[in-house]
Amino acid sequence: FFAANAGFTRQNKEKSELCSETAMITLANVLVELALPIVTANGFERSIPTEYYADLNSNAIDTPASLKTLAAFPSDGTITEANEQQLATLKTMLNTRSVVQFGLNRTDVERVCHFRNPKETTLVNPSEVIAGSPTTAGETNEAFPLPEVDAKGSAEAPPKTLAEALGAQGVNHFAPRVHIFYMALRAISISLTTNLSNIQNLKQHMSHPNSARHRGEYQAMVSYQTALITEGTSVRKTIQFLNGAAKWLLYVVGADRDTGKLPSTVPLAWKLLPQQIIDEILTALTLVLMPNVTTVLPSDIDDIISLLLILMGNLEYFPKAHTHALFPTIIIEMLNSPTFRKALTNHRWYQSNIVLGCIRTYIAMEKCYSEKVTCRYYLSVCLKKFLEEDALCLPARGELLDTSTRMLERFAHMVTTEANSAIDEVLNVLGKMRKLEEEGKDVVDRNTVGNAGTFNAGANANNRRRRNNNNNRDNNNESGDSSANEEEEEDDNANDTNANNNRGGANSNENVREISYTQQGEGLKNSLLIFGQTIEVFKLLGRQFRQGVLQDMVAQQISNMLVQNISKLAGKNSAELKVKDPETWGFKPRDTLEALVECFVNFRNEKVFITCVLESMHSVTTPEAFNYALANIVNPSRRLVISPLANQLNEMIQTIASNTGNRDQEELIWDDEAPENFFCALMATPLKDPVALPMHGDELLFVERGVIRHRLLENEENPFSRQPLTVQQLEEHNELPEVKAAVQKLMSDIAAYVKEKKA
């Protein structure tokens, strides 16, 4: 079964009677039936072995370097009274050799293996395996076969245990209780998890704008695979088993019972667990939330929810970023479900973990490019709800405001970047749609226009992919090689290609490359939804954690984003952004402008923000352009924003005006005569809080502390030498006596220069 279906999951072509989706589901259900009594037994989590050590023999044909061997000793190899009972339970299992494989291919496989040292009667000491003793590691892995078990049981005396029954049939004994537990997990991995992944992929194909000809086929496949995994009572038993496995994982990880807080260092037992086990347990929540699954009760998923709450965004404990991308949609569906909403919100760890979990997941998505936009959109939907509740924000305050972790600074930076990217895309698409209208190419295909309030995960990605494919096609045409075009590209543009060929146009290839007015509008709609949700999170973040949001260069980044886009939406050239029927695409110009202005005036009493605005007026636009936009917004005859916002903006205009003179005087001080080393090496702005970058030799290069810290949020490397550099390394370097003295001398020289200029 496992040999056949391992091939099935890799190739989908295995010619075996067992290699079918029905066989996988059926046999998985059988194993779950066997394993369910194991996980529902009182205290079972303390009897399942969990500590794994890397096997050093990577020369075997099917033994990759990631093979994991199991031993029950604590990490230091000692036995104490506290674990004596547990070790006694494991002795039988550890005198056997068996393997359960996790993973879908040979290069990325995880195994649970049970071995003993053939030379001794005692258990293998983990420290010997880790140290890599050739004799111990090699013989443990290869030289010790599965022991034969004497046949027990007869017609007169039936076998009393499963082990005896297996022995009676001449089957090698392999610790049935433990092995069945892992085999059931593996069976679910092959069947349930694979089917859930297939369903998700099919739904993504169905949402593609050009999938109309295949949509019926996709829907039939979704219905078939959904029916396979949601049939009858078996789905509830599967979830109950996985909930028991989650309870075991909570014991392994050592989560605090009351708060869910994890140990400061990752336990070795957890670190070496097959990640596939954790993945499939968490992914099972998507099955629970399917509309036709009605037999599962909230109590059946309590421990799975516990696991979700403590692992959200925690890449140290669970490094599978792609699974983290599922969490926000799971949470949204649970909140929308009358059955499971209370199971989540009444959970003992919900209040202390939900805000931190969402923020960690948002940060974790930074390098997960394929799911980042969609995941962050749904995370923004979640955070908009959670940040409104002070009771949920309070437990997160301590960790978020801890400057050593820089979590809030990093999060505020990413939210600002996301909002800026979304509004940039909005303005860019509006300009393109306006141009298409002027060229008479503003035909709207009503059959493909979606609901203006519905997020389409593929719309923006499809537009980006088309742009990339156009570039690839141009390169291929130049080289005379058209075979490099991918299948997906051909599917995306198949309808457009046929239409152009039927017209017989000489420039059909050029027309294929053009993104239609409707496609531009769909991308606009998505960008507006992303911007709307992200800017709401930004406003709530500023309300709940105001001082944390305005740390270092994040305040300048926020100011740049607001000043630049307010100038564009309410400036002299704002008419260039007008399109026909903007409501079709969910574009309400006044609402978009109002959201930006509300963020802007929220910081009107923050001196650091006013200073940043004065700088932004010269760096991302001009004072004249920004002042024109502000005057336009507060003009009573235009009524671009509601009266309370207009009044607050008037106050801010006066504050900006009163501080403009200070900036002008500052500019006079820093004229062309100022020494070059008085300026930041990165931004060419006057140094106020300088730090020295680590450089080769005795050379010292000075930059503004806030600037380099902000840059290290995205890329932890020295911008000049390209060597790895963290904030901690930067601070340690500046604590060196000679560096500290050089910085102090520079600050004294700058102070003397400023004093002289003012005199």
N, C-alpha and C positions, 0 to 999 in steps of 0.2 A: 504493500500500500504506500508506504513512505517513499520507497525507491521510485515507484511509478509516478507519484504525484509531485515529487521534487522536480522531476523532468517536466511534468505538466506545467508547473508554475513558471519554469524557465522558458519553455518552448511552445507550450500550448498545442503540441503536435504528437505527444507521446502515444504510440499505438499499444494501448493496454486496456483490458476490460475494466481495470480499476481506475484508469486515468480518465475520469469524467467528473463534472461538477456534482452530479447526483451522488456518485460513489464517495466523493470527498465529504460531502455534507452528512451522508448516512453513517459512515464510519466514524466521523468526528462525534456525532451524536451518541454512538455506542460508547466511545471512550469517555465522553462527558458523563454518561450514566454511571460508568464504573468509578469515575473520579469524584463525583459530587459528594458521596458519603465521606470521602477523605477530607475535603475542605470544610465540611459542616461539622466535623468532630471538634469538640471543645479542646482548645489549645493546640490544634494541628500545626499552626504556623511555627511553633517552636521545635517541631520534629522534622521539618523538611530542610535538608542541607542546603547551604547557600554560599559557602566560600569557595571561590574558584581561583585557580592559579595557572598561569600560562604554561603550556607544554612546550618544551624547547626542541622537540624532535619535529622539524619541519620538512624532513626528507621523504617521509612516507608519501605514497601516491595520492592519498586522499586526506592528508593531514596538513592543512595550511597552518601558517604561523599563528593564526588567531585561535587555534584549538585550545579549549579550556578544560583543565582537569580539576576535579573536586576533592577537597579534603576537609574533614570536620574539625580539625584543630583550630583554636584561636590563632590569630596572626603571629603570636610569639611561640606557638607550639606547646604551650603549657595546658595542664588540666586542673581545673579548680572544682570545688564542690558544687559551685553554682551551675556548671555545665556538665557535671558528671552524668546526670540522667539523660541529657540530650545526646551525649556521646555514646552512652550505652545503647540508645535507640538506633544510632547510626552504624553500629559496628557491623551488623549483618550486611547492610547496604555497601559499606566500604570494603568488604571482603569480596566484592564482585567487580566486574568490568562491564560497563554498558555505555551506550552513547545515544543521545537525542540531539538531532541537528536542528538549528534555527538559522534562517537566512535562505535566500533563493539562488545563490550562485557560489561557486567554489572560491572565488576571490574575496567574498565578503560573507563568511559563514561563522556562526557561533555555535559551539557544542557544549552540552552538559555531559561530562564524562566522570565515571566513578572508577577509581583505581586503588590497588593496594601494592605495597612493596613486596615483591615475591621472595626476598631474602629474609624478611622478618615477619613475625606474627603481629607486630604492632602496626598502627596506622601510619601512613606516609606523613612525615613532618613537612608542612608547607614551606618552611624556611629552606629545606634542602632542595625542594623543587624550584623555588625562586632563585636560589643560588646557582642552580644549573649543574649539579653534580651529574656528569655524563652517565655514570652507572645507574644512579637512582632514576633519573628522568627517562633514560632510554629503556631500561628494563621495565619500568612501570608502564610505559606506553606500549611496548611491543612484545615483551617476552612473557607476559602473564595472560593466558587465555581465560575465557569464561569457565569457571569450575562446573563440573557435572554435579547434579544433585541426585542423591539416591532416590530411586522411585519409591514413593510411599502411597499407600492407599490401595484398596482392593474392594471387591464386591462386598466382602464381609466387613471391612473397615474402611469406609470412604475417607478420602482426604479431608482434613479439617481446615486446611488453609489453601489459599491460592498458590502459594509456593509449592506445597505438597502436590497439588493438582498438576502444576506444570511439570514437576519432577516425574510424576507418574506417566506423563506423556513423553518423557525423554527430552524435555525442553530444558535448556540451561537456565539455572536460577539467576535472576537479575533484579533483585530487590523490587518486587512488584509494586508495592505501595508508592515508593518514590518514583519509580519509572512510569507508572500509570499517570501520575500527576504531571510529569513533564511531557509525556506522550500526548495527553489531552490538550495541553497548551500548544504543542506543535501541530496537532490536528486542526485546532481552531485557526492557527496561523495560516495553514495551507488552504483551508476552506473558507471560513467566515471572513477573515481579513482580506483575502484575495478577492472574494466576491464584492465586498464593500468598496474596495479600490476600483474594481471594474465598473461598478454602478456609478461611482463618482466620475470616472473618466467618460463614461457614456453620456452622462448628463452635461458635462462640459462640451462634448461634441454637439449635443442637441441645441445648446445655446448659441452655437456659432452662427453668424448671420447667413452663411452660404451652405447650411447643412439641410436645407429643405428636402432635397431628394432622398436623403438617408434618414430623415427624422422618424418615419414610421418604423423602420428597421431598428433604429436605436431604442425607441420606446418599447418595442416588443422584447428586446434583449434585457432592458431594465426591468420590465415586469416579470420576466422569467427568472432572472437572478434574484430579484427581491422576494419572489414567492419561495424560492429554494431556501432562503435563510430565515424566513419569518413564519414558517409553517408550524402550526399547532403549538403544543406545550414545550417543544424542544428548545425554542428560542429562550424561554424563561429559564430553563435548566442551564443553558449555556451561559446566560448572564449571571445566574447564581454561582456557577463554578468560577467565572472570572471575578466576581465580587469576592469570593473566598481567596482567590489568588492575589487580589489587591490587598486583602487583609494580611496575607503573608509578606507581601512587599513592604507594607507599612511597618511590619515588625523588623524586617531586614534593614530598612533605612534608618530606623530608630527615631521616627518622628515623635515629637512631644504630644502626649495624649490630649492635653487641654488646648494648646495653641497651634499645633501642627508644625512648630518650628523644627528645622532640620539641624543635625549636628554641624558644627563649624567646619569640620573636615569630612569628606565623603568616606564612609566606611568601606574597607577593602571588599567585603562581601558584596556590597551594592555595586561598587565600581566594576567588578568582574562578572556581573550578571549579564546574560544575553539581553541586549537592548530590545530585541524583537518581542520578548515577553511583555515588557512595559508598554511597548508600542501597541500590541494587540489588545491589551486590557483597556487602554484609554480609547482606542479607536472603536471599541465595542459600544461606546456611548452613542455613536451615530446610528447604530442598529436599534438601540432602545428608543430613539426619538423618531423612528419611522412611523408614519401615520397608521399603518396596518398592524403595528405591534401593540397589542392591547392587554397582553397577559402579564407583562412585567410590572411589578409594584415598586414604589419609591424605596422601600426597605431593601429591595434586591440590589440596589446600586449605591448604597451608602458608602462603602469602602472605596468604590471606584471614584466617587465624587471626592473623597478624601485625597486620593492619589492625584486627581486632577488639580485640586486647589494648591497642593504643596509643590507640584512640579511645573506649573504654568510658567513658561519663560525661563526656567532654571536650567541653563545649558550645562552647568557643572554636574548636576545630578542626572540630567536626561538630555544628551547632546543632539537628539534627532530633531532638527529645526523644522523639518517638513511636517512632523506630527504636531508640533506646537501651532502650526498654521491652522489646524482643525479646531483648536480650542475655542476661539471666539464664536464661531458658528454654532458649536455645541452649546455654549453658554446662552446665546441668543435663543436657540430653540428650546432650551430648558426654561428660560424665563417666559417664553410664549406658551408653554405647555401648562395647563391647569393642573395636570397630574404631577409634574416634576418640578414646578416652580418652588413649592414649599420644601421639597427635598434638598434643593440647592440653598435657598435663602435661610432656611432654618438649620442648616448644617453648622456644627460647632466651630468649624474653621472658616466659614464663609466671611464673617465680618473682619477677621484679622488677616485674611490672605487675598481677597478678591481684587482689591485695587493694586496691590503690589504685583500680583500675578499677571494682571492685564498689562501693567507698565513694563514688566520684565519681558513679556511676550512681544510687545511692541518693539522693544530694543533688540530682542533676539532675531527679529525678522529682517534686520538691516542687511544681512548677507544672504538672505534666502530670496533671491531675485524673482523666481518664478511666481511665488505666492505673496510677495511683500505687499503689493498694492491692495489686493483683495483682502488679505488678512488684516491689514491696518485699517481698512475701511470698516470692517465689522468690529474690530477692537475699539474704534472711535465710537461706534454705536453703543457698545457696552460701557465704555468709560464715560460717555455723556450721561448715562443713567447713574453710574456708581459715584462719580465726582459730585453729584448734586446732594449726596447724603453725607453729612458731616460725620455720622457714626462709622461710615466705611473708610473715610479719609483719615480719621484720627489715629487708628492703629498703624497706618503707613507713614505717618508724619516723621517719626524718629529716623527710620531708615532712609526716607527720601531726602531729608534735610541733612543727613550725614555727609559732610563735604569730602570725606575720605573715599566714599563709594562713587560720588559724582553721578548717582543714578538720576536724580531729578534734573540736573544740568544736561545730561545726555538725552533724557526723554524730551525736555523742552526744546532742545536743539533739533531733534528729529521731527517733532510735531510742527515746529516752525518751518522746517525744510519741506515737509509734506504739504503743508498749507500753501507755501510759496510755489511749489511745483504745480499744485493743482490749479491755482489762480493764474499762473503763467500759461498753463495749457489752455485754460478757458479763454484768455485774451488772445492767444495764438490762433486757436480754432475760430474764434469770432472773426478775426481778421481774414482768415482763409474763406470762411463762409460768405463774408461780405464781398470778397473778390469774385467768388463763384456767382453771386447774385448779379454783380455788375456785368459778368460775361454771359448771363442768361443760362447758367447751368445749375440753377437752384431747384431742380425737379426733386420732389419729395416722394419717396417710395413708401406709401402708407402701410404696405403689407409688412415692412420690416421695422417700422417705428414702434419701439416698446413704450411701456408706461414711464412717464417722466419721473415717477418717484421710485422706480425700481432699479437697483444697481445691477448692471450686466458686467460680470467679472471679465468677460472677454473683449469688450468693446475697445478699450484703450489699448490692450495688448494686441488686438487685431490690427489696429491702425499702425502701431509701432512695427508689428511684424511685416505689414505691407510695405512700409517705408524701407525696412531692411531688405525685403525681398526685391524691391525695385532696384536697389543698389546692386544686389547680387546679380539680377537679370541683366543690368547694364554691363557689368563686368563680363558675364558669360557671353553676351552678344558680341562684345569687342573681341573675345578670344575665339569666337565661332563655336563655343561649346555650350549647348543648351541642356545637356544632361545633368548639370549640377543643380538645377531647380528641384527643390524638394517636393515630395508628394503633397505635403500639407499646403505648400504654396499653390500648387495646381488646383487643389480642392477649393481654396479660398477664392480663387479668381476664375473658376470654371465657368460660372454663369456669365460673368462679364466677357470672357473670351468668346463664348458661343455667340453672344449677342453681337459683338463686334464683327465676328466672322460672317454672320448672316447678313449684316449690312454691307459687307464687302469693302469696308473702309480701308484705305491705303495705310492709315496711321493707327491700325487696331492695336498694335503693341503699345503705343503711347497711351491709348485710352485705357488699357488694362491697368497701367501703372497709377492712374489718377484715382484718388480717393473721392468717392461721390459726395454730394451734398448731404445725403442722408447719413452716410457713414461718418462724416464730420460731425453731424448733429448728434449721433449716438455717442461719439467720443466726448462731445461737449457736455452732454447730459451726465455721463459718468464722472467727468472731472468736477462738475458742479456739486454732485452728491458727495464726492470725496472732500471737496473744499468745505462744504456746509457742515459735515460731521466733524472734520478736523478743527475748524475754527471754533466750533462749540466747545470741543475739548480744551482748546487753547484758552478760551474765556474762563472756563471753570477752573482750569489749572492756575490761572492768574489770581482767581478769587481764593482758592484753597491754599496755595503755596506761593504767594506773591513774591516774597523776598528770594525764595529759591529759584524762581523763574528768571529773575533779573540778575543772575550771577554772571560775572565775567563778560565774555563777548556774546552771550546769548541775548542780552538786552540790545546790543547793537544789531544783531541778526534780526530780532523782532522788529526793531525800528526800521531797518532797511526794507523789510517785507511790507510793512504797513505804509510807509511813506511812498514807496515806489508804486504800489498798486492803487492807492487813493489818488495819486497824481494821474494815473492812466484812466481810471474810471470816471473821474470828475474834472479832468483837465480839458485843455483847449481842443485836443484831438479825440475826445471821447465819442464823437459822432461816427468815427471810423469803426466803432465796435457795434453799431446798430445792425440788427439782422431782422428779416421778416419773421413774423410769428415766433418770437423768442420763447413763448410759453410752451410751444410744442416740445422744446428741448429742456424745459424746466428752468430757463434762464429768466430771472427777474432782477434786472439791473439794480433797482433800488434796494432790494433785499441783500444783494451781494455787497453793495457799497455800505449799507447800514451795518452789516456784520463787521466789516473792516473798521468803520468809525467807532463802533462800540468797543472793540479791542483797543483802539487807539486812546480813547478817553479814559479807559479803565486805569491807565497808568499816569494820568494827568498830574497827580500829586507826588510822583516819584522823580526826585532830582536827577538820578542817574539816567532815567529814561528821557527826560527833557534834553539832557546833554547829548544823548545818542541821536535824538531827532535832529538837533542842530547839525550834527555830523552827517546824517543821512541826507539832509537837504542839499548838501554839497557833493555827496559821493554817488548817490543813485539817481538823482534828478537835479533840478536847479531850484534855488530859493523862489524865483519868480514863478516857476511852474507849480510848485507845491502851494505857495500862497494863493495862486489863482484858484486851485482846486478847493482849498479850504474856504475861500470867499464864496465860491460857487455853491458849496454844500450848505453854508449857513444863510444863504440868500433866502429870505422869507418867501419870495415869489416863486422859487424853484421847488421848495419843499422836498428836497432829495432824501432827508431823514426826518424822523419824528422829532417833535419840538424839544423833549428833554435832552436828546443827544445833541441837537443843535446848540442848546444852551451850554452844555458841558464842553462842546467843541469851541465855543466862543471863549470860554474861560482859558482853554488850553492855548488858543491863538494869542491871547494876551500874555500868558506865561512865556511862550516861545519868543514873542516880540521883546519882552523885558530882558531875556537872556541872550538875545542876538548880539548886543553890544559887547558882552563878555567874550563871546567867541571871536568877534572882530579884533578885539585887543589881543587875544591869544595869537591870532594869525600874524599880527604885526611883530610879535616877539620872535616867532619862528620864521624868520625871513631867510634869504639865501646865504646870509653870513653865519648861520648856526652851524656848528661843527657836525659833520656827518654821523659821528658815533653817538650823537644825542637823539637819533631817530631809530625807530624800530626797524630792524633789518628785514622784517617781513612786510610790514604795512607802510613804512616810510612816514609814520606819524611820530610826534614827539613822545619820548619815553617818560612815563610817569611811575611805573612800577617795574623796573627792568629785571630780567634774569639772564644769565649767561648760558648759552647752549654748549653742550659738550662737543668739542671739536678736536681735530688731530693736533698734536703738539701743544704749544703754549698759546695758540690763537684763541681769542675770546670774541664771541659774536653775541650781541645783546639784542633781545627782543622784549616786547611787552608781555608780562606774565599772562594776562587774560587772553591775549592773542594766541600764544603757543598752547596754552591749556585747551582752548577751544579747538584748535587744529588737531590736537591729539585725541579729541573725542572721535574723530573719523578715521584717523590714520596714525598709529603709534610708531612714528619714525621721525628722525631728525630731518626737517625739510631741506637742509643743505647737504648733509653728508649721506642721507638715505640710510643711516644706521638705525636699528631699533631704539625707540625711546619712549618711556612711559612717564607719567607725571611724577611717580615716585622717584625714578632715576633722575629726573630733572631737579627735583627738590634736593636729593642727596648730593648732586653735583654742586648745587649752589650753597651747600653747607660746608664745602671744603674751605679751609681758612684763606687760601690765596684767591679763590673765586669770590668769596664773601667780601674780602677786602677790596677787590676790583669793582664789585657792584657798588659798594658804599662810596668809593672814590668817584665813580661815575655820577652817582646821585648828588654828591656834594658839588661837583663841577656844574651839573645842570642847574642846581639851585642858585649857584653864584652867577651863572649866565643869565637866568631869568631875573634875578634881583638887579643886575646891571642894566638890563634892557628896560625894566620898569622905571628905573631911576632916570 
